[in-house]
């Protein structure tokens, strides 16, 4: 039986998928907000977005001072076991009408940043970190 506390800090959905979900929810999302929602650093969010752009899953367009993203939902998934499925199928499955990046106000994002910074200063893994 579980003690109620998960000692292992792994998740079923990778950070790449989490970032892709954030972009699909809000194509104009800031990298800072992606990082806060996913529970990773801004640098990691930048690297993941660069990976997704390089692989062709996301197109990035500069609009003024912001980036606008477009997810290419018709591309096939990368792993051999899922290559018969398009990325759009995964997004449809995981993008339930729940909390979206647009629905979080600045105070909630600031609260999440502070919680992660506090956990990092104590050497603890973030409670919303995704692997």
Backbone as numpy.savetxt, mean C-alpha at the origin, in Angstrom:
# Nx Ny Nz CAx CAy CAz Cx Cy Cz
-3.94 -23.31 20.93 -4.78 -22.13 20.93 -3.90 -20.88 20.93
-4.41 -19.84 20.35 -3.69 -18.57 20.28 -3.84 -17.81 21.58
-2.78 -17.12 21.97 -2.83 -16.33 23.19 -3.47 -14.97 22.95
-3.87 -14.69 21.71 -4.44 -13.39 21.39 -3.40 -12.44 20.85
-2.13 -12.76 21.01 -1.06 -11.90 20.51 -0.27 -12.70 19.47
-0.22 -12.17 18.26 0.49 -12.84 17.19 1.97 -12.50 17.31
2.79 -13.49 17.61 4.22 -13.28 17.79 4.94 -13.09 16.46
4.40 -13.61 15.39 5.01 -13.47 14.08 4.37 -12.29 13.36
5.21 -11.46 12.77 4.71 -10.24 12.14 4.71 -10.35 10.62
3.90 -11.23 10.11 3.76 -11.36 8.67 2.30 -11.16 8.30
2.07 -10.86 7.04 0.72 -10.63 6.55 0.51 -11.46 5.28
-0.73 -11.61 4.89 -1.05 -12.34 3.66 -0.86 -11.47 2.42
-1.00 -10.18 2.54 -0.90 -9.28 1.40 0.41 -8.50 1.52
1.22 -8.54 0.47 2.53 -7.89 0.49 2.42 -6.37 0.46
3.53 -5.71 0.75 3.57 -4.25 0.68 3.32 -3.76 -0.74
3.81 -4.49 -1.73 3.56 -4.09 -3.12 2.05 -4.08 -3.41
1.35 -5.09 -2.94 -0.09 -5.14 -3.14 -0.78 -4.02 -2.36
-0.33 -3.78 -1.15 -0.93 -2.71 -0.34 -0.76 -1.35 -1.02
0.43 -1.10 -1.56 0.68 0.17 -2.26 -0.22 0.25 -3.49
-0.31 -0.83 -4.24 -1.17 -0.86 -5.42 -2.62 -0.57 -5.04
-3.08 -1.13 -3.94 -4.44 -0.88 -3.47 -4.65 0.60 -3.12
-3.67 1.20 -2.48 -3.77 2.63 -2.14 -3.90 3.48 -3.40
-3.09 3.16 -4.39 -3.11 3.90 -5.65 -4.44 3.68 -6.38
-4.94 2.46 -6.36 -6.22 2.16 -7.02 -7.36 2.91 -6.34
-7.30 3.04 -5.01 -8.34 3.77 -4.28 -8.29 5.26 -4.56
-7.07 5.79 -4.67 -6.90 7.23 -4.84 -5.73 7.50 -5.77
-5.99 7.68 -7.06 -4.92 7.86 -8.04 -4.06 9.12 -7.83
-4.49 10.01 -6.97 -3.73 11.23 -6.71 -3.09 11.23 -5.32
-3.00 10.06 -4.71 -2.48 9.95 -3.35 -1.01 10.36 -3.28
-0.63 10.98 -2.18 0.77 11.36 -1.97 1.54 10.17 -1.43
2.83 10.12 -1.77 3.68 9.02 -1.30 3.69 8.97 0.22
3.70 10.11 0.86 3.67 10.16 2.33 2.44 9.44 2.86
1.30 9.67 2.22 0.07 9.03 2.68 0.07 7.53 2.39
0.64 7.13 1.25 0.79 5.70 0.96 1.60 5.04 2.07
2.73 5.66 2.40 3.61 5.10 3.44 2.87 4.98 4.78
2.12 6.01 5.13 1.39 5.99 6.39 0.32 4.89 6.42
-0.40 4.76 5.33 -1.47 3.75 5.28 -0.92 2.33 5.30
0.17 2.11 4.58 0.73 0.77 4.47 1.58 0.41 5.69
2.14 1.44 6.33 2.99 1.19 7.50 4.43 0.95 7.11
4.89 1.66 6.08 6.27 1.56 5.61 6.85 2.97 5.54
8.13 3.06 5.28 8.75 4.38 5.15 8.40 4.98 3.80
8.58 6.29 3.69 8.34 6.96 2.41 9.31 6.43 1.36
10.53 6.16 1.77 11.53 5.63 0.85 11.09 4.27 0.29
10.56 3.42 1.17 10.07 2.11 0.73 8.89 2.28 -0.22
8.00 3.22 0.09 6.85 3.48 -0.78 7.33 3.96 -2.16
8.33 4.82 -2.18 8.89 5.28 -3.46 9.46 4.12 -4.27
10.20 3.24 -3.60 10.79 2.08 -4.29 9.71 1.16 -4.86
8.68 0.93 -4.07 7.61 0.04 -4.51 6.87 0.65 -5.70
6.58 1.94 -5.63 5.91 2.60 -6.76 6.80 2.53 -7.99
8.10 2.74 -7.82 9.03 2.64 -8.96 9.00 1.22 -9.54
8.96 0.20 -8.68 8.85 -1.19 -9.15 7.58 -1.38 -9.97
6.46 -0.88 -9.46 5.17 -1.05 -10.13 5.14 -0.31 -11.47
5.76 0.87 -11.51 5.83 1.64 -12.77 6.73 0.91 -13.76
7.90 0.47 -13.30 8.86 -0.23 -14.16 8.26 -1.51 -14.75
7.48 -2.22 -13.95 6.86 -3.47 -14.41 5.64 -3.21 -15.28
5.18 -1.97 -15.35 4.06 -1.62 -16.22 2.70 -1.71 -15.57
2.64 -2.04 -14.28 1.35 -2.14 -13.60 0.74 -0.78 -13.28
1.60 0.22 -13.19 1.14 1.57 -12.87 1.80 2.54 -13.84
1.00 3.50 -14.31 1.54 4.60 -15.12 1.50 5.84 -14.23
2.56 6.63 -14.31 2.67 7.83 -13.47 2.71 9.05 -14.40
1.91 10.06 -14.07 1.88 11.29 -14.85 1.97 12.47 -13.88
2.84 13.37 -14.19 3.00 14.57 -13.35 1.92 15.57 -13.71
1.16 16.02 -12.72 0.12 17.03 -12.91 0.40 18.15 -11.92
1.01 19.23 -12.42 1.42 20.30 -11.52 2.52 19.81 -10.60
2.30 19.94 -9.31 3.30 19.48 -8.33 3.01 18.08 -7.81
1.97 17.47 -8.31 1.56 16.14 -7.81 1.68 15.09 -8.91
1.72 13.85 -8.49 1.67 12.73 -9.42 0.25 12.21 -9.50
-0.12 11.76 -10.66 -1.41 11.09 -10.87 -1.06 9.70 -11.39
-1.65 8.69 -10.79 -1.33 7.31 -11.14 -2.51 6.64 -11.83
-2.19 5.70 -12.70 -3.20 4.90 -13.37 -2.77 3.44 -13.26
-3.63 2.62 -12.67 -3.34 1.19 -12.54 -3.81 0.50 -13.81
-2.94 -0.29 -14.39 -3.27 -1.04 -15.61 -3.83 -2.40 -15.20
-5.12 -2.44 -15.05 -5.80 -3.60 -14.47 -5.85 -4.82 -15.39
-5.54 -4.64 -16.67 -5.63 -5.76 -17.61 -4.35 -6.59 -17.69
-3.31 -6.19 -16.97 -2.05 -6.95 -17.00 -2.17 -8.19 -16.12
-1.47 -9.23 -16.52 -1.48 -10.49 -15.78 -0.63 -10.39 -14.52
-0.98 -11.18 -13.53 -0.20 -11.24 -12.30 1.14 -11.90 -12.59
2.14 -11.65 -11.75 3.51 -12.06 -12.03 3.86 -13.49 -11.65
3.30 -14.00 -10.59 3.69 -15.34 -10.12 3.10 -16.40 -11.05
3.87 -17.45 -11.35 3.38 -18.50 -12.25 2.04 -19.12 -11.83
1.79 -19.19 -10.54 0.53 -19.79 -10.08 -0.69 -18.89 -10.33
-0.44 -17.58 -10.55 -1.55 -16.66 -10.77 -1.51 -16.00 -12.15
-0.65 -16.45 -13.03 -0.50 -15.80 -14.33 -1.74 -15.85 -15.21
-2.69 -16.67 -14.88 -3.92 -16.71 -15.66 -4.90 -15.62 -15.21
-4.54 -14.89 -14.17 -5.43 -13.84 -13.63 -4.86 -12.45 -13.90
-5.76 -11.52 -14.16 -5.36 -10.12 -14.33 -5.31 -9.44 -12.97
-4.48 -8.41 -12.88 -4.32 -7.67 -11.62 -5.65 -7.03 -11.19
-6.48 -6.71 -12.17 -7.79 -6.13 -11.87 -8.67 -7.06 -11.05
-8.51 -8.36 -11.26 -9.28 -9.33 -10.48 -8.91 -9.25 -9.00
-7.62 -9.12 -8.74 -7.15 -9.01 -7.36 -7.67 -7.72 -6.72
-7.59 -6.64 -7.48 -8.06 -5.35 -6.95 -9.56 -5.40 -6.67
-10.32 -6.00 -7.57 -11.77 -6.12 -7.34 -12.06 -6.89 -6.06
-11.28 -7.93 -5.83 -11.48 -8.75 -4.64 -11.15 -7.99 -3.36
-10.05 -7.26 -3.39 -9.56 -6.62 -2.16 -10.08 -5.20 -1.94
-10.62 -4.57 -2.96 -11.12 -3.21 -2.81 -12.59 -3.21 -2.41
-12.84 -3.70 -1.24 -14.20 -3.67 -0.70 -14.54 -2.23 -0.33
-15.80 -1.91 -0.25 -16.18 -0.53 0.09 -15.95 -0.25 1.58
-14.66 -0.22 1.96 -14.30 0.06 3.34 -13.51 1.35 3.38
-12.74 1.53 4.40 -11.93 2.71 4.59 -11.03 2.93 3.38
-11.09 4.11 2.81 -10.23 4.42 1.67 -9.23 5.47 2.08
-8.20 5.64 1.28 -7.18 6.64 1.55 -7.81 8.03 1.56
-8.79 8.26 0.70 -9.43 9.56 0.65 -10.24 9.82 1.92
-10.75 8.75 2.54 -11.60 8.89 3.72 -10.84 9.20 4.99
-9.52 9.12 4.97 -8.74 9.41 6.16 -8.36 10.89 6.16
-8.70 11.56 7.25 -8.32 12.97 7.32 -6.88 13.10 7.83
-6.35 14.32 7.76 -4.96 14.54 8.15 -4.69 14.16 9.60
-5.67 14.34 10.48 -5.44 14.01 11.88 -5.24 12.50 12.06
-5.98 11.69 11.31 -5.81 10.24 11.40 -4.45 9.82 10.85
-4.04 10.42 9.74 -2.73 10.10 9.17 -1.61 10.54 10.11
-1.76 11.71 10.73 -0.77 12.20 11.69 -0.70 11.26 12.90
-1.85 10.78 13.36 -1.89 9.84 14.48 -1.15 8.55 14.13
-1.36 8.04 12.92 -0.68 6.81 12.50 0.83 7.03 12.40
1.26 8.20 11.89 2.69 8.50 11.82 3.30 8.51 13.22
2.62 9.14 14.16 3.13 9.24 15.53 3.22 7.86 16.17
2.23 7.01 15.94 2.26 5.66 16.50 3.44 4.87 15.94
3.68 5.00 14.63 4.81 4.29 14.03 6.14 4.83 14.53
6.24 6.15 14.66 7.48 6.75 15.15 7.74 6.31 16.59
6.69 6.25 17.40 6.83 5.83 18.79 7.29 4.37 18.86
6.67 3.51 18.04 7.06 2.10 18.01 8.50 1.94 17.54
8.89 2.73 16.53 10.25 2.65 16.01 11.26 3.09 17.06
10.92 4.12 17.82 11.85 4.60 18.84 12.04 3.58 19.96
11.06 2.72 20.15 11.14 1.66 21.16 11.69 0.36 20.59
11.96 0.38 19.27 12.49 -0.83 18.63 11.44 -1.89 18.39
10.15 -1.50 18.41 9.06 -2.44 18.20 8.59 -2.36 16.75
8.09 -3.46 16.21 7.50 -3.39 14.86 6.19 -2.61 14.91
5.89 -1.89 13.85 4.66 -1.13 13.77 3.47 -2.08 13.74
2.38 -1.70 14.38 1.20 -2.56 14.42 0.52 -2.66 13.08
0.76 -1.68 12.17 0.13 -1.75 10.87 1.13 -2.05 9.77
2.32 -2.52 10.13 3.34 -2.85 9.14 2.91 -4.04 8.32
3.28 -4.01 7.06 2.93 -5.08 6.14 4.20 -5.61 5.52
4.30 -6.91 5.41 5.49 -7.48 4.76 5.18 -7.95 3.39
